[in-house]
Amino acid sequence: TNPDPSGIRLCIQGAYQMAGIIGEEIDCVYAHGTGSRANDHVEASIFAELNATSVISAIKGTIEHTMGAAGAMGLVSTVQTITTGVVCPTTTHQS
């Protein structure tokens, strides 16, 4: 409900550093994408800055937050993207 942009940015940058990559090397990002205006706006802004050449998507706005199953559903979407080259579209429920 009140995301901290600097904290989110640091987490993403830390993950990239641990993986030894930079944003320009990433073709597609499936963001956390809670489907809330505040979080999705902050995430989209940060990924647009750090991953200027990446496609950014998030499925929770479409499937709702299914608690623990959201991660599994995100994995299925990611595997489908890798397999087919098609990124799942994003729609947003504004909560």
PAKE-776588 format. One record per residue: x, y, z of N, C-alpha, C in turn; residue number from 1; residue in three letters. Coordinates in steps of 0.05 Angstrom, whole numbers. Layout:
// residues N
r n.X: X; n.Y: Y; n.Z: Z; ca.X: X; ca.Y: Y; ca.Z: Z; c.X: X; c.Y: Y; c.Z: Z; k: NUM; r: ALA
...
This chain:
// residues 95
r n.X: 16; n.Y: -24; n.Z: 0; ca.X: 0; ca.Y: 0; ca.Z: 0; c.X: 17; c.Y: 25; c.Z: 0; k: 1; r: THR
r n.X: 42; n.Y: 23; n.Z: 8; ca.X: 60; ca.Y: 46; ca.Z: 9; c.X: 88; c.Y: 37; c.Z: 2; k: 2; r: ASN
r n.X: 93; n.Y: 30; n.Z: -23; ca.X: 120; ca.Y: 19; ca.Z: -30; c.X: 142; c.Y: 39; c.Z: -27; k: 3; r: PRO
r n.X: 165; n.Y: 30; n.Z: -20; ca.X: 189; ca.Y: 46; ca.Z: -18; c.X: 206; c.Y: 43; c.Z: -43; k: 4; r: ASP
r n.X: 205; n.Y: 63; n.Z: -61; ca.X: 219; ca.Y: 60; ca.Z: -87; c.X: 249; c.Y: 55; c.Z: -83; k: 5; r: PRO
r n.X: 262; n.Y: 69; n.Z: -64; ca.X: 291; ca.Y: 65; ca.Z: -61; c.X: 297; c.Y: 37; c.Z: -52; k: 6; r: SER
r n.X: 281; n.Y: 25; n.Z: -34; ca.X: 285; ca.Y: -2; ca.Z: -25; c.X: 281; c.Y: -22; c.Z: -47; k: 7; r: GLY
r n.X: 260; n.Y: -18; n.Z: -63; ca.X: 255; ca.Y: -36; ca.Z: -86; c.X: 278; c.Y: -35; c.Z: -106; k: 8; r: ILE
r n.X: 287; n.Y: -11; n.Z: -112; ca.X: 309; ca.Y: -7; ca.Z: -131; c.X: 334; c.Y: -21; c.Z: -121; k: 9; r: ARG
r n.X: 340; n.Y: -18; n.Z: -95; ca.X: 364; ca.Y: -31; ca.Z: -84; c.X: 362; c.Y: -62; c.Z: -85; k: 10; r: LEU
r n.X: 338; n.Y: -72; n.Z: -80; ca.X: 334; ca.Y: -102; ca.Z: -82; c.X: 339; c.Y: -112; c.Z: -110; k: 11; r: CYS
r n.X: 328; n.Y: -98; n.Z: -130; ca.X: 331; ca.Y: -106; ca.Z: -157; c.X: 360; c.Y: -104; c.Z: -165; k: 12; r: ILE
r n.X: 373; n.Y: -82; n.Z: -159; ca.X: 401; ca.Y: -78; ca.Z: -166; c.X: 419; c.Y: -99; c.Z: -152; k: 13; r: GLN
r n.X: 412; n.Y: -106; n.Z: -127; ca.X: 427; ca.Y: -127; ca.Z: -112; c.X: 424; c.Y: -154; c.Z: -125; k: 14; r: GLY
r n.X: 400; n.Y: -160; n.Z: -134; ca.X: 395; ca.Y: -186; ca.Z: -148; c.X: 411; c.Y: -187; c.Z: -174; k: 15; r: ALA
r n.X: 412; n.Y: -165; n.Z: -189; ca.X: 428; ca.Y: -164; ca.Z: -214; c.X: 457; c.Y: -168; c.Z: -208; k: 16; r: TYR
r n.X: 466; n.Y: -154; n.Z: -187; ca.X: 495; ca.Y: -156; ca.Z: -179; c.X: 502; c.Y: -185; c.Z: -171; k: 17; r: GLN
r n.X: 485; n.Y: -198; n.Z: -155; ca.X: 490; ca.Y: -225; ca.Z: -147; c.X: 490; c.Y: -244; c.Z: -171; k: 18; r: MET
r n.X: 473; n.Y: -238; n.Z: -191; ca.X: 472; ca.Y: -255; ca.Z: -215; c.X: 494; c.Y: -248; c.Z: -235; k: 19; r: ALA
r n.X: 508; n.Y: -226; n.Z: -231; ca.X: 529; ca.Y: -217; ca.Z: -249; c.X: 519; c.Y: -207; c.Z: -275; k: 20; r: GLY
r n.X: 495; n.Y: -194; n.Z: -275; ca.X: 483; ca.Y: -184; ca.Z: -300; c.X: 475; c.Y: -155; c.Z: -297; k: 21; r: ILE
r n.X: 468; n.Y: -143; n.Z: -319; ca.X: 457; ca.Y: -116; ca.Z: -319; c.X: 429; c.Y: -117; c.Z: -333; k: 22; r: ILE
r n.X: 413; n.Y: -97; n.Z: -328; ca.X: 386; ca.Y: -97; ca.Z: -339; c.X: 384; c.Y: -100; c.Z: -369; k: 23; r: GLY
r n.X: 403; n.Y: -89; n.Z: -384; ca.X: 402; ca.Y: -91; ca.Z: -413; c.X: 406; c.Y: -119; c.Z: -423; k: 24; r: GLU
r n.X: 415; n.Y: -138; n.Z: -406; ca.X: 419; ca.Y: -166; ca.Z: -414; c.X: 394; c.Y: -182; c.Z: -410; k: 25; r: GLU
r n.X: 373; n.Y: -170; n.Z: -399; ca.X: 348; ca.Y: -184; ca.Z: -393; c.X: 327; c.Y: -178; c.Z: -415; k: 26; r: ILE
r n.X: 317; n.Y: -199; n.Z: -427; ca.X: 297; ca.Y: -195; ca.Z: -448; c.X: 269; c.Y: -190; c.Z: -437; k: 27; r: ASP
r n.X: 262; n.Y: -203; n.Z: -415; ca.X: 235; ca.Y: -202; ca.Z: -404; c.X: 235; c.Y: -204; c.Z: -374; k: 28; r: CYS
r n.X: 219; n.Y: -187; n.Z: -361; ca.X: 217; ca.Y: -188; ca.Z: -332; c.X: 187; c.Y: -192; c.Z: -325; k: 29; r: VAL
r n.X: 182; n.Y: -213; n.Z: -308; ca.X: 156; ca.Y: -216; ca.Z: -297; c.X: 158; c.Y: -203; c.Z: -269; k: 30; r: TYR
r n.X: 147; n.Y: -179; n.Z: -266; ca.X: 148; ca.Y: -164; ca.Z: -241; c.X: 130; c.Y: -176; c.Z: -220; k: 31; r: ALA
r n.X: 133; n.Y: -167; n.Z: -196; ca.X: 116; ca.Y: -176; ca.Z: -174; c.X: 87; c.Y: -168; c.Z: -180; k: 32; r: HIS
r n.X: 83; n.Y: -143; n.Z: -189; ca.X: 58; ca.Y: -134; ca.Z: -200; c.X: 33; c.Y: -141; c.Z: -183; k: 33; r: GLY
r n.X: 30; n.Y: -128; n.Z: -160; ca.X: 8; ca.Y: -135; ca.Z: -142; c.X: -20; c.Y: -128; c.Z: -153; k: 34; r: THR
r n.X: -21; n.Y: -112; n.Z: -174; ca.X: -47; ca.Y: -103; ca.Z: -184; c.X: -57; c.Y: -78; c.Z: -169; k: 35; r: GLY
r n.X: -41; n.Y: -67; n.Z: -151; ca.X: -49; ca.Y: -42; ca.Z: -138; c.X: -35; c.Y: -18; c.Z: -152; k: 36; r: SER
r n.X: -49; n.Y: 4; n.Z: -152; ca.X: -38; ca.Y: 28; ca.Z: -166; c.X: -11; c.Y: 36; c.Z: -155; k: 37; r: ARG
r n.X: -9; n.Y: 37; n.Z: -129; ca.X: 16; ca.Y: 47; ca.Z: -117; c.X: 40; c.Y: 29; c.Z: -124; k: 38; r: ALA
r n.X: 37; n.Y: 3; n.Z: -119; ca.X: 59; ca.Y: -15; ca.Z: -124; c.X: 65; c.Y: -18; c.Z: -154; k: 39; r: ASN
r n.X: 45; n.Y: -21; n.Z: -170; ca.X: 51; ca.Y: -26; ca.Z: -199; c.X: 64; c.Y: -1; c.Z: -212; k: 40; r: ASP
r n.X: 56; n.Y: 23; n.Z: -203; ca.X: 68; ca.Y: 47; ca.Z: -214; c.X: 98; c.Y: 48; c.Z: -206; k: 41; r: HIS
r n.X: 104; n.Y: 43; n.Z: -181; ca.X: 131; ca.Y: 44; ca.Z: -172; c.X: 148; c.Y: 22; c.Z: -186; k: 42; r: VAL
r n.X: 138; n.Y: -2; n.Z: -187; ca.X: 153; ca.Y: -24; ca.Z: -201; c.X: 158; c.Y: -17; c.Z: -230; k: 43; r: GLU
r n.X: 137; n.Y: -8; n.Z: -244; ca.X: 140; ca.Y: -2; ca.Z: -272; c.X: 160; c.Y: 20; c.Z: -277; k: 44; r: ALA
r n.X: 160; n.Y: 40; n.Z: -260; ca.X: 180; ca.Y: 62; ca.Z: -263; c.X: 208; c.Y: 52; c.Z: -259; k: 45; r: SER
r n.X: 212; n.Y: 36; n.Z: -238; ca.X: 239; ca.Y: 26; ca.Z: -233; c.X: 249; c.Y: 7; c.Z: -255; k: 46; r: ILE
r n.X: 232; n.Y: -11; n.Z: -263; ca.X: 240; ca.Y: -29; ca.Z: -285; c.X: 245; c.Y: -14; c.Z: -311; k: 47; r: PHE
r n.X: 229; n.Y: 6; n.Z: -317; ca.X: 233; ca.Y: 22; ca.Z: -341; c.X: 261; c.Y: 36; c.Z: -340; k: 48; r: ALA
r n.X: 269; n.Y: 44; n.Z: -316; ca.X: 295; ca.Y: 56; ca.Z: -313; c.X: 318; c.Y: 36; c.Z: -315; k: 49; r: GLU
r n.X: 315; n.Y: 13; n.Z: -301; ca.X: 337; ca.Y: -7; ca.Z: -299; c.X: 337; c.Y: -26; c.Z: -323; k: 50; r: LEU
r n.X: 315; n.Y: -30; n.Z: -335; ca.X: 312; ca.Y: -49; ca.Z: -357; c.X: 300; c.Y: -36; c.Z: -382; k: 51; r: ASN
r n.X: 313; n.Y: -15; n.Z: -391; ca.X: 302; ca.Y: 1; ca.Z: -413; c.X: 295; c.Y: -15; c.Z: -438; k: 52; r: ALA
r n.X: 309; n.Y: -37; n.Z: -442; ca.X: 305; ca.Y: -53; ca.Z: -467; c.X: 288; c.Y: -79; c.Z: -462; k: 53; r: THR
r n.X: 280; n.Y: -83; n.Z: -437; ca.X: 265; ca.Y: -107; ca.Z: -430; c.X: 235; c.Y: -104; c.Z: -433; k: 54; r: SER
r n.X: 222; n.Y: -126; n.Z: -439; ca.X: 192; ca.Y: -127; ca.Z: -438; c.X: 185; c.Y: -132; c.Z: -409; k: 55; r: VAL
r n.X: 167; n.Y: -117; n.Z: -398; ca.X: 159; ca.Y: -120; ca.Z: -370; c.X: 130; c.Y: -129; c.Z: -369; k: 56; r: ILE
r n.X: 124; n.Y: -150; n.Z: -354; ca.X: 97; ca.Y: -160; ca.Z: -351; c.X: 93; c.Y: -168; c.Z: -322; k: 57; r: SER
r n.X: 69; n.Y: -172; n.Z: -314; ca.X: 62; ca.Y: -182; ca.Z: -287; c.X: 34; c.Y: -194; c.Z: -290; k: 58; r: ALA
r n.X: 30; n.Y: -217; n.Z: -278; ca.X: 4; ca.Y: -231; ca.Z: -282; c.X: -16; c.Y: -228; c.Z: -259; k: 59; r: ILE
r n.X: -7; n.Y: -218; n.Z: -236; ca.X: -26; ca.Y: -217; ca.Z: -213; c.X: -50; c.Y: -199; c.Z: -218; k: 60; r: LYS
r n.X: -46; n.Y: -178; n.Z: -234; ca.X: -68; ca.Y: -160; ca.Z: -240; c.X: -89; c.Y: -175; c.Z: -257; k: 61; r: GLY
r n.X: -81; n.Y: -196; n.Z: -270; ca.X: -100; ca.Y: -212; ca.Z: -286; c.X: -112; c.Y: -235; c.Z: -271; k: 62; r: THR
r n.X: -95; n.Y: -249; n.Z: -255; ca.X: -104; ca.Y: -274; ca.Z: -242; c.X: -111; c.Y: -269; c.Z: -213; k: 63; r: ILE
r n.X: -108; n.Y: -244; n.Z: -203; ca.X: -111; ca.Y: -238; ca.Z: -175; c.X: -88; c.Y: -250; c.Z: -159; k: 64; r: GLU
r n.X: -86; n.Y: -244; n.Z: -134; ca.X: -65; ca.Y: -255; ca.Z: -117; c.X: -74; c.Y: -281; c.Z: -106; k: 65; r: HIS
r n.X: -63; n.Y: -303; n.Z: -115; ca.X: -71; ca.Y: -329; ca.Z: -107; c.X: -54; c.Y: -340; c.Z: -84; k: 66; r: THR
r n.X: -43; n.Y: -322; n.Z: -69; ca.X: -25; ca.Y: -328; ca.Z: -46; c.X: -1; c.Y: -345; c.Z: -56; k: 67; r: MET
r n.X: 4; n.Y: -368; n.Z: -44; ca.X: 27; ca.Y: -384; ca.Z: -51; c.X: 27; c.Y: -394; c.Z: -80; k: 68; r: GLY
r n.X: 4; n.Y: -397; n.Z: -91; ca.X: 2; ca.Y: -406; ca.Z: -119; c.X: 10; c.Y: -385; c.Z: -139; k: 69; r: ALA
r n.X: 12; n.Y: -360; n.Z: -131; ca.X: 19; ca.Y: -339; ca.Z: -150; c.X: 47; c.Y: -344; c.Z: -161; k: 70; r: ALA
r n.X: 65; n.Y: -353; n.Z: -144; ca.X: 93; ca.Y: -359; ca.Z: -153; c.X: 93; c.Y: -381; c.Z: -174; k: 71; r: GLY
r n.X: 77; n.Y: -402; n.Z: -169; ca.X: 76; ca.Y: -424; ca.Z: -188; c.X: 63; c.Y: -415; c.Z: -214; k: 72; r: ALA
r n.X: 43; n.Y: -399; n.Z: -212; ca.X: 30; ca.Y: -389; ca.Z: -237; c.X: 49; c.Y: -370; c.Z: -252; k: 73; r: MET
r n.X: 65; n.Y: -355; n.Z: -237; ca.X: 85; ca.Y: -338; ca.Z: -250; c.X: 106; c.Y: -355; c.Z: -264; k: 74; r: GLY
r n.X: 114; n.Y: -377; n.Z: -251; ca.X: 133; ca.Y: -395; ca.Z: -263; c.X: 122; c.Y: -407; c.Z: -289; k: 75; r: LEU
r n.X: 97; n.Y: -415; n.Z: -289; ca.X: 85; ca.Y: -426; ca.Z: -313; c.X: 85; c.Y: -405; c.Z: -335; k: 76; r: VAL
r n.X: 78; n.Y: -380; n.Z: -329; ca.X: 79; ca.Y: -359; ca.Z: -349; c.X: 107; c.Y: -355; c.Z: -360; k: 77; r: SER
r n.X: 126; n.Y: -356; n.Z: -342; ca.X: 154; ca.Y: -352; ca.Z: -351; c.X: 163; c.Y: -374; c.Z: -369; k: 78; r: THR
r n.X: 157; n.Y: -399; n.Z: -362; ca.X: 164; ca.Y: -422; ca.Z: -379; c.X: 150; c.Y: -420; c.Z: -406; k: 79; r: VAL
r n.X: 125; n.Y: -412; n.Z: -406; ca.X: 111; ca.Y: -408; ca.Z: -431; c.X: 124; c.Y: -387; c.Z: -449; k: 80; r: GLN
r n.X: 133; n.Y: -365; n.Z: -436; ca.X: 147; ca.Y: -344; ca.Z: -451; c.X: 173; c.Y: -355; c.Z: -463; k: 81; r: THR
r n.X: 188; n.Y: -369; n.Z: -447; ca.X: 213; ca.Y: -381; ca.Z: -457; c.X: 208; c.Y: -400; c.Z: -480; k: 82; r: ILE
r n.X: 188; n.Y: -416; n.Z: -477; ca.X: 181; ca.Y: -437; ca.Z: -497; c.X: 170; c.Y: -425; c.Z: -523; k: 83; r: THR
r n.X: 152; n.Y: -406; n.Z: -521; ca.X: 138; ca.Y: -396; ca.Z: -544; c.X: 148; c.Y: -369; c.Z: -554; k: 84; r: THR
r n.X: 162; n.Y: -354; n.Z: -537; ca.X: 171; ca.Y: -327; ca.Z: -544; c.X: 149; c.Y: -306; c.Z: -542; k: 85; r: GLY
r n.X: 126; n.Y: -314; n.Z: -530; ca.X: 104; ca.Y: -296; ca.Z: -527; c.X: 101; c.Y: -289; c.Z: -498; k: 86; r: VAL
r n.X: 100; n.Y: -263; n.Z: -492; ca.X: 98; ca.Y: -253; ca.Z: -465; c.X: 68; c.Y: -250; c.Z: -458; k: 87; r: VAL
r n.X: 61; n.Y: -261; n.Z: -435; ca.X: 33; ca.Y: -259; ca.Z: -427; c.X: 25; c.Y: -230; c.Z: -424; k: 88; r: CYS
r n.X: 2; n.Y: -222; n.Z: -434; ca.X: -7; ca.Y: -194; ca.Z: -431; c.X: -14; c.Y: -188; c.Z: -402; k: 89; r: PRO
r n.X: -14; n.Y: -163; n.Z: -396; ca.X: -20; ca.Y: -154; ca.Z: -369; c.X: -45; c.Y: -137; c.Z: -369; k: 90; r: THR
r n.X: -63; n.Y: -143; n.Z: -352; ca.X: -86; ca.Y: -125; ca.Z: -347; c.X: -85; c.Y: -119; c.Z: -317; k: 91; r: THR
r n.X: -98; n.Y: -98; n.Z: -310; ca.X: -96; ca.Y: -90; ca.Z: -281; c.X: -124; c.Y: -86; c.Z: -270; k: 92; r: THR
r n.X: -128; n.Y: -98; n.Z: -246; ca.X: -151; ca.Y: -92; ca.Z: -230; c.X: -142; c.Y: -70; c.Z: -212; k: 93; r: HIS
r n.X: -155; n.Y: -47; n.Z: -211; ca.X: -146; ca.Y: -25; ca.Z: -194; c.X: -158; c.Y: -28; c.Z: -167; k: 94; r: GLN
r n.X: -143; n.Y: -37; n.Z: -147; ca.X: -153; ca.Y: -40; ca.Z: -120; c.X: -142; c.Y: -20; c.Z: -102; k: 95; r: SER
